[in-house]
């Protein structure tokens, strides 16, 4: 049998000696072993013992430096402690059985073999002994090591049963394949396709958690293609599937917006790990199916898809149980504005147009430009190069305007309070109108966003509207 060298961490020796003291066998198992073999960083250690996992955790804590606190989860028969920056979870070996309409198993004590059988995939069914007789020996009853070398995701038991018992494992199979760059074993993938409807018993939160992990992979399109081919995407994110397909009329075809979206997502993934920028890539064209029109004169159009898409974002986030907070508003803003920089690639672009973009985008201008660059997916390399060069010019101009006018996240120096005090007004539409006129003047370059110049302009506008100055501010 193969022996694996464990990392230089005192916790392994302490667990081994504590297990010996309690007279139980203990093993490191699961994802930590997988990542150790694959040389991937991991700080989460799962320890399985043939006995009382909670008692083992408490003795390990007692024998470790600083005696870390043990968190006990009696309902699950598990315990967890943190040692330095490692998280160690303890559990007694278990076997599981499932009911048809639930993914929550009935659990009872079991053997190491029982525990390994309940693992989702062979690459996660590996163990390393912490027992004195065979310390460091690899336990590999389902050829997980061979599957890792072949780069294959496969279930330890019959895949149809595995996925029917716990349908979330279908999402996990695709997530691991995406993260690791592995293939899914044909029989395993067929079982995902056959059992896809079972995903309906899984909570949206758990589904979205796996989906986010796929999105955060180095090449997320791979996972989406697997989700689409298996039929899972149609069930968990049908709005995205509507992007798929090409329609042709009179010899005119539009591009397949599903695969275009995946290319944009991969392009963004090459330059940013930001989950929400990646979600903006996924949703930037989400309204194209709803806005698609054909005209014999101009061909296919998707007018207004950016505005409609932005309006769709809150409901999509709500349905997917994504956070309805600043992250949602960030995605909504980028979806709404993603066409704006493209309109600025002309040499005739005005400073006022640049000011407005900076004003509306604020600190998200860099993210917007990254999305716009990613949105260039033409197969024509000359066209792509020309667009990239034009974006370089726009970004240079944006920097110049920003340095000159300081418009990123700008607020007019004349506040609503100053307007009300000057003309003795109460909060009203008139105050809002005056503030908007002042903002427009600054964006158009008629007035600098400096107090004296902006305040004089306010007085002129007030006079035109027949307002009386009651409390004039000192200039």
C-alpha positions as CSV (number, residue, x, y, z in Angstrom):
1,X,0.0,0.0,0.0
2,X,1.1,3.6,-0.7
3,X,2.2,5.8,2.1
4,X,1.5,9.6,2.0
5,X,3.6,12.1,3.9
6,X,1.4,14.4,5.9
7,X,2.1,18.1,6.2
8,X,4.3,19.3,9.1
9,X,1.5,20.0,11.5
10,X,1.5,18.8,15.2
11,X,-2.3,18.2,15.0
12,X,-1.8,14.9,13.2
13,X,0.5,13.4,15.8
14,X,-1.8,14.7,18.6
15,X,-4.9,13.1,16.9
16,X,-2.9,9.8,16.5
17,X,-1.9,9.7,20.2
18,X,-5.4,10.7,21.4
19,X,-7.0,8.0,19.3
20,X,-4.5,5.4,20.7
21,X,-5.3,6.6,24.2
22,X,-9.1,6.2,23.6
23,X,-8.5,2.8,21.8
24,X,-10.1,3.9,18.5
25,X,-8.8,4.0,15.0
26,X,-8.6,7.4,13.3
27,X,-8.1,8.6,9.7
28,X,-7.8,11.8,7.8
29,X,-10.3,11.5,5.0
30,X,-12.0,13.3,2.1
31,X,-11.1,16.6,0.5
32,X,-8.0,17.2,2.5
33,X,-6.4,14.0,1.2
34,X,-7.5,14.8,-2.4
35,X,-5.9,18.2,-2.2
36,X,-2.8,16.8,-0.6
37,X,-2.3,14.4,-3.5
38,X,-3.1,17.1,-6.1
39,X,-0.8,19.5,-4.3
40,X,-3.6,22.0,-3.8
41,X,-3.7,24.2,-0.7
42,X,-6.2,23.1,2.0
43,X,-6.6,24.1,5.6
44,X,-9.7,22.0,6.3
45,X,-9.0,18.6,7.9
46,X,-11.7,15.9,8.3
47,X,-10.9,13.2,10.8
48,X,-13.0,10.1,11.0
49,X,-12.7,7.7,13.9
50,X,-14.3,4.3,14.5
51,X,-16.0,5.4,17.6
52,X,-16.9,8.7,19.3
53,X,-15.7,11.6,17.2
54,X,-16.7,14.2,19.9
55,X,-14.7,12.5,22.6
56,X,-11.7,12.4,20.3
57,X,-12.0,16.1,19.5
58,X,-12.2,16.9,23.2
59,X,-9.1,14.9,24.0
60,X,-7.2,16.4,21.0
61,X,-8.1,19.9,22.3
62,X,-6.8,19.0,25.8
63,X,-3.4,17.8,24.3
64,X,-2.9,20.7,21.8
65,X,-1.1,23.9,22.8
66,X,-3.5,26.7,24.0
67,X,-6.3,24.1,24.3
68,X,-8.5,25.4,21.4
69,X,-12.2,25.5,22.0
70,X,-14.3,22.6,20.7
71,X,-17.6,23.3,19.0
72,X,-19.9,20.4,19.4
73,X,-22.8,19.6,17.0
74,X,-24.6,16.8,18.9
75,X,-27.4,16.5,16.3
76,X,-24.8,15.6,13.7
77,X,-22.4,13.7,16.0
78,X,-19.6,16.0,14.9
79,X,-17.1,18.4,16.6
80,X,-14.8,21.1,15.3
81,X,-11.8,23.0,16.5
82,X,-9.4,25.6,15.1
83,X,-5.7,25.2,15.6
84,X,-3.6,28.1,14.2
85,X,-5.2,28.6,10.7
86,X,-6.4,25.0,10.4
87,X,-9.9,23.9,10.9
88,X,-10.3,20.3,12.1
89,X,-13.6,18.4,12.1
90,X,-14.2,15.2,13.9
91,X,-16.9,12.6,13.3
92,X,-17.5,9.0,14.1
93,X,-17.7,6.6,11.1
94,X,-21.2,6.5,9.8
95,X,-23.4,4.8,7.3
96,X,-26.4,6.5,5.7
97,X,-29.8,5.7,4.1
98,X,-32.1,8.0,2.3
99,X,-35.8,8.5,1.8
100,X,-37.1,9.3,-1.6
101,X,-38.3,12.9,-1.1
102,X,-35.4,14.1,1.1
103,X,-31.7,14.6,0.7
104,X,-31.3,14.4,4.5
105,X,-30.0,10.9,5.3
106,X,-30.8,8.6,8.3
107,X,-27.5,8.1,9.9
108,X,-26.2,5.4,12.2
109,X,-22.7,4.3,13.4
110,X,-20.7,2.3,10.9
111,X,-17.3,1.0,9.8
112,X,-14.6,2.8,7.8
113,X,-15.9,1.0,4.8
114,X,-19.4,2.3,5.4
115,X,-18.0,5.8,5.8
116,X,-16.1,5.6,2.5
117,X,-19.1,4.3,0.6
118,X,-21.2,7.3,1.6
119,X,-18.7,9.7,0.0
120,X,-19.8,11.4,-3.2
121,X,-16.8,10.7,-5.5
122,X,-13.9,8.3,-5.6
123,X,-11.4,11.2,-5.4
124,X,-13.1,12.2,-2.1
125,X,-13.2,8.6,-0.7
126,X,-9.5,8.5,0.1
127,X,-8.2,8.2,3.6
128,X,-4.8,8.4,5.4
129,X,-4.3,6.3,8.5
130,X,-3.3,8.0,11.8
131,X,-2.9,4.7,13.6
132,X,0.5,3.6,14.9
133,X,0.5,0.3,13.0
134,X,0.1,1.9,9.6
135,X,0.5,5.6,10.1
136,X,0.4,7.5,6.8
137,X,-0.9,4.6,4.8
138,X,-3.3,5.6,2.0
139,X,-6.7,3.9,2.1
140,X,-8.1,3.8,-1.4
141,X,-10.9,1.2,-1.7
142,X,-12.5,2.8,-4.9
143,X,-9.4,3.6,-7.0
144,X,-9.6,7.3,-6.3
145,X,-5.9,7.7,-6.8
146,X,-6.2,6.2,-10.3
147,X,-9.1,8.4,-11.1
148,X,-7.1,11.5,-10.1
149,X,-4.3,10.4,-12.4
150,X,-6.9,9.9,-15.2
151,X,-8.6,13.2,-14.2
152,X,-12.0,11.5,-13.9
153,X,-14.9,12.3,-11.6
154,X,-16.7,9.0,-10.7
155,X,-19.0,7.9,-7.9
156,X,-17.8,5.1,-5.6
157,X,-21.1,3.3,-5.9
158,X,-23.7,3.0,-8.6
159,X,-24.1,6.7,-9.7
160,X,-27.9,6.5,-10.2
161,X,-28.3,5.7,-6.5
162,X,-25.7,8.2,-5.4
163,X,-27.5,11.1,-7.2
164,X,-31.0,10.0,-6.4
165,X,-30.1,9.8,-2.7
166,X,-28.4,13.2,-2.7
167,X,-29.2,15.3,-5.8
168,X,-26.8,18.1,-4.8
169,X,-24.0,15.7,-5.7
170,X,-24.9,16.3,-9.4
171,X,-24.0,20.0,-8.9
172,X,-20.9,19.0,-7.0
173,X,-19.7,16.6,-9.7
174,X,-19.8,19.4,-12.2
175,X,-18.2,21.8,-9.8
176,X,-15.3,19.5,-9.1
177,X,-14.9,18.8,-12.8
178,X,-14.8,22.6,-13.4
179,X,-12.4,23.4,-10.6
180,X,-10.0,20.6,-11.3
181,X,-10.2,20.5,-15.0
182,X,-11.4,16.8,-14.9
183,X,-13.8,14.9,-17.1
184,X,-16.9,13.3,-15.7
185,X,-17.0,9.5,-16.2
186,X,-19.6,8.7,-18.9
187,X,-21.8,6.5,-16.7
188,X,-21.7,9.1,-13.9
189,X,-22.7,11.9,-16.4
190,X,-25.5,9.7,-17.8
191,X,-26.8,9.3,-14.2
192,X,-26.8,13.1,-13.8
193,X,-28.9,13.4,-16.9
194,X,-31.2,10.7,-15.8
195,X,-31.7,12.1,-12.3
196,X,-31.7,15.8,-13.1
197,X,-35.3,16.3,-12.0
198,X,-34.3,15.3,-8.5
199,X,-32.5,18.6,-8.2
200,X,-35.9,20.1,-7.4
201,X,-35.8,18.8,-3.8
202,X,-32.6,20.7,-3.1
203,X,-32.8,24.2,-1.6
204,X,-32.0,27.1,-3.9
205,X,-29.3,28.3,-1.4
206,X,-27.4,25.1,-1.8
207,X,-27.7,25.1,-5.5
208,X,-26.5,28.7,-5.8
209,X,-23.6,28.0,-3.5
210,X,-22.4,25.3,-5.9
211,X,-23.1,27.5,-8.9
212,X,-21.0,30.3,-7.4
213,X,-18.1,27.9,-7.0
214,X,-18.4,27.0,-10.6
215,X,-18.5,30.7,-11.6
216,X,-15.3,31.3,-9.6
217,X,-13.4,28.5,-11.3
218,X,-10.5,29.4,-13.7
219,X,-12.7,28.5,-16.8
220,X,-16.3,28.7,-15.6
221,X,-17.7,28.1,-19.1
222,X,-16.7,24.4,-18.8
223,X,-19.1,24.0,-15.9
224,X,-22.0,25.8,-17.6
225,X,-21.6,23.6,-20.7
226,X,-21.8,20.5,-18.5
227,X,-24.9,22.0,-16.7
228,X,-26.5,22.7,-20.0
229,X,-25.7,19.4,-21.7
230,X,-27.0,17.5,-18.6
231,X,-30.2,19.4,-18.5
232,X,-29.6,20.8,-15.1
233,X,-29.2,24.4,-16.2
234,X,-32.7,24.3,-17.8
235,X,-34.0,23.5,-14.3
236,X,-31.9,25.8,-12.1
237,X,-31.4,28.8,-14.4
238,X,-33.9,28.7,-17.3
239,X,-33.5,32.4,-18.1
240,X,-29.9,31.8,-19.1
241,X,-30.9,28.9,-21.3
242,X,-33.2,31.2,-23.3
243,X,-30.0,32.8,-24.7
244,X,-29.2,29.6,-26.5
245,X,-29.7,29.2,-30.2
246,X,-29.4,31.0,-33.5
247,X,-32.4,32.2,-35.6
248,X,-32.0,32.9,-39.3
249,X,-34.3,34.9,-41.5
250,X,-33.7,35.8,-45.1
251,X,-30.1,34.6,-44.7
252,X,-29.5,36.8,-41.7
253,X,-28.5,35.1,-38.5
254,X,-27.7,36.6,-35.0
255,X,-24.9,35.0,-32.9
256,X,-25.7,32.4,-30.2
257,X,-25.9,34.6,-27.2
258,X,-25.5,31.7,-24.8
259,X,-22.0,30.8,-26.0
260,X,-21.2,34.5,-26.4
261,X,-22.1,35.0,-22.7
262,X,-19.8,32.0,-21.7
263,X,-17.0,33.5,-23.7
264,X,-17.5,36.9,-22.0
265,X,-17.5,35.1,-18.6
266,X,-14.2,33.3,-19.4
267,X,-12.7,36.6,-20.6
268,X,-13.6,38.3,-17.3
269,X,-12.3,35.3,-15.4
270,X,-8.9,35.8,-17.0
271,X,-8.6,39.3,-15.4
272,X,-10.7,39.2,-12.2
273,X,-11.6,36.9,-9.4
274,X,-14.6,39.2,-8.4
275,X,-17.7,37.0,-8.2
276,X,-20.0,39.9,-8.9
277,X,-18.1,41.1,-12.0
278,X,-18.5,37.5,-13.2
279,X,-22.2,37.7,-12.5
280,X,-22.4,40.9,-14.5
281,X,-20.8,39.0,-17.4
282,X,-23.4,36.3,-17.1
283,X,-26.3,38.7,-17.0
284,X,-25.1,41.5,-19.4
285,X,-27.2,40.2,-22.3
286,X,-29.8,38.4,-20.3
287,X,-32.7,40.5,-21.9
288,X,-31.7,39.8,-25.5
289,X,-34.3,37.1,-26.0
290,X,-37.0,39.5,-24.7
291,X,-35.9,42.4,-26.9
292,X,-35.0,40.4,-30.1
293,X,-36.5,41.9,-33.3
294,X,-36.0,41.3,-37.0
295,X,-36.2,44.0,-39.7
296,X,-35.5,43.3,-43.4
297,X,-33.7,46.7,-43.6
298,X,-31.4,46.3,-40.5
299,X,-31.5,42.6,-39.6
300,X,-31.5,41.5,-36.0
301,X,-31.7,44.1,-33.2
302,X,-31.8,43.9,-29.4
303,X,-32.7,47.5,-28.7
304,X,-32.9,48.4,-25.0
305,X,-31.7,45.0,-23.8
306,X,-29.3,46.8,-21.4
307,X,-32.1,48.7,-19.7
308,X,-34.5,45.7,-19.6
309,X,-31.7,43.5,-18.4
310,X,-30.9,45.9,-15.5
311,X,-34.6,45.8,-14.5
312,X,-34.5,42.0,-14.5
313,X,-31.5,41.8,-12.2
314,X,-33.3,42.1,-8.8
315,X,-35.8,39.4,-9.6
316,X,-33.1,37.1,-10.9
317,X,-31.1,37.7,-7.8
318,X,-34.1,37.0,-5.6
319,X,-35.0,33.8,-7.5
320,X,-31.4,32.5,-7.2
321,X,-31.2,33.6,-3.5
322,X,-28.3,35.9,-4.3
323,X,-27.9,38.9,-1.9
324,X,-30.2,41.8,-2.6
325,X,-27.6,44.4,-1.5
326,X,-24.7,46.4,-2.9
327,X,-23.6,43.4,-4.9
328,X,-26.9,43.2,-6.7
329,X,-26.8,47.0,-7.3
330,X,-23.2,46.7,-8.7
331,X,-24.3,44.0,-11.2
332,X,-27.4,46.0,-12.1
333,X,-25.3,49.1,-12.8
334,X,-22.9,47.2,-15.0
335,X,-25.7,45.5,-17.0
336,X,-27.3,48.9,-17.6
337,X,-24.1,50.6,-18.6
338,X,-22.3,47.9,-20.5
339,X,-23.0,49.4,-23.9
340,X,-22.1,53.0,-23.0
341,X,-18.3,52.7,-23.4
342,X,-18.8,51.1,-26.8
343,X,-20.5,54.3,-28.0
344,X,-17.5,56.3,-26.8
345,X,-14.9,54.6,-29.1
346,X,-15.4,57.3,-31.8
347,X,-12.9,60.1,-32.1
348,X,-15.6,62.6,-31.9
349,X,-16.6,61.7,-28.3
350,X,-17.3,64.7,-26.2
351,X,-15.9,65.5,-22.7
352,X,-19.5,65.8,-21.5
353,X,-20.2,62.2,-22.5
354,X,-17.1,61.1,-20.6
355,X,-18.1,63.1,-17.6
356,X,-21.6,61.5,-17.6
357,X,-20.1,58.0,-17.7
358,X,-17.8,58.8,-14.8
359,X,-20.6,60.4,-12.9
360,X,-23.0,57.4,-13.4
361,X,-20.3,54.7,-12.9
362,X,-18.3,56.1,-10.0
363,X,-15.7,53.7,-8.5
364,X,-17.1,50.9,-10.7
365,X,-15.7,52.5,-13.9
366,X,-12.7,50.0,-14.0
367,X,-15.0,47.0,-13.6
368,X,-17.3,48.4,-16.4
369,X,-14.3,48.8,-18.7
370,X,-13.1,45.2,-17.9
371,X,-16.6,43.9,-18.7
372,X,-16.7,45.9,-22.0
373,X,-13.3,44.5,-23.1
374,X,-14.5,41.0,-22.2
375,X,-17.6,41.6,-24.4
376,X,-15.5,41.8,-27.5
377,X,-15.8,38.2,-28.8
378,X,-15.6,38.5,-32.5
379,X,-13.8,35.7,-34.5
380,X,-12.4,38.6,-36.6
381,X,-9.0,39.2,-34.9
382,X,-8.6,42.5,-36.8
383,X,-12.0,43.8,-35.5
384,X,-11.1,42.7,-31.9
385,X,-7.7,44.5,-32.1
386,X,-9.4,47.7,-33.4
387,X,-11.9,47.7,-30.6
388,X,-9.2,47.1,-28.0
389,X,-7.2,50.0,-29.3
390,X,-10.3,52.2,-29.2
391,X,-11.0,51.2,-25.6
392,X,-7.4,52.1,-24.8
393,X,-8.1,55.6,-26.2
394,X,-11.4,55.9,-24.2
395,X,-9.6,54.8,-21.0
396,X,-6.9,57.4,-21.6
397,X,-9.5,60.1,-22.1
398,X,-11.4,59.0,-19.0
399,X,-8.3,59.4,-17.0
400,X,-7.7,62.9,-18.4
401,X,-11.3,64.0,-17.7
402,X,-11.2,62.5,-14.2
403,X,-7.9,64.3,-13.3
404,X,-9.3,67.5,-14.7
405,X,-12.9,67.5,-13.3
406,X,-12.7,65.0,-10.4
407,X,-16.0,63.4,-11.4
408,X,-15.7,59.9,-10.0
409,X,-18.4,59.7,-7.3
410,X,-18.7,63.4,-7.5
411,X,-21.4,65.3,-5.7
412,X,-22.2,69.0,-6.6
413,X,-20.6,71.3,-4.0
414,X,-24.0,73.0,-3.8
415,X,-26.1,70.7,-1.6
416,X,-29.9,70.6,-1.2
417,X,-29.5,72.3,2.2
418,X,-27.7,75.2,0.7
419,X,-30.4,75.6,-2.0
420,X,-33.1,75.6,0.7
421,X,-31.4,78.1,2.9
422,X,-30.6,80.5,0.0
423,X,-34.2,80.7,-1.3
424,X,-35.9,79.8,2.0
425,X,-37.5,76.6,0.5
426,X,-38.7,73.5,2.2
427,X,-37.9,70.0,0.8
428,X,-39.8,70.0,-2.5
429,X,-39.7,69.3,-6.2
430,X,-38.3,72.8,-6.8
431,X,-35.2,72.0,-4.7
432,X,-34.7,68.7,-6.7
433,X,-35.1,70.6,-10.0
434,X,-32.5,73.2,-9.1
435,X,-30.1,70.6,-8.0
436,X,-30.6,68.6,-11.3
437,X,-30.0,71.8,-13.4
438,X,-26.8,72.5,-11.5
439,X,-25.6,68.9,-11.9
440,X,-26.4,69.0,-15.7
441,X,-24.4,72.3,-16.0
442,X,-21.4,70.7,-14.3
443,X,-21.6,67.6,-16.5
444,X,-21.9,69.7,-19.6
445,X,-18.8,71.7,-18.6
446,X,-20.7,75.0,-18.4
447,X,-19.8,75.3,-14.7
448,X,-16.9,74.0,-12.7
449,X,-17.7,72.0,-9.6
450,X,-16.3,74.7,-7.4
451,X,-18.3,76.7,-4.8
452,X,-18.1,80.3,-6.1
453,X,-18.8,79.5,-9.7
454,X,-21.5,76.9,-9.0
455,X,-23.2,79.2,-6.4
456,X,-23.3,82.1,-8.8
457,X,-24.9,79.8,-11.4
458,X,-27.5,78.7,-8.9
459,X,-28.4,82.4,-8.2
460,X,-28.8,83.0,-11.9
461,X,-31.1,80.0,-12.3
462,X,-33.1,81.0,-9.2
463,X,-33.6,84.5,-10.6
464,X,-34.8,83.0,-13.9
465,X,-37.4,80.9,-12.0
466,X,-38.6,83.9,-10.0
467,X,-37.1,82.8,-6.7
468,X,-36.1,85.4,-4.1
469,X,-32.7,85.1,-2.4
470,X,-33.3,85.2,1.3
471,X,-30.0,84.0,2.8
472,X,-27.1,84.6,0.4
473,X,-24.0,82.7,1.2
474,X,-20.6,84.5,1.4
475,X,-18.5,83.9,-1.7
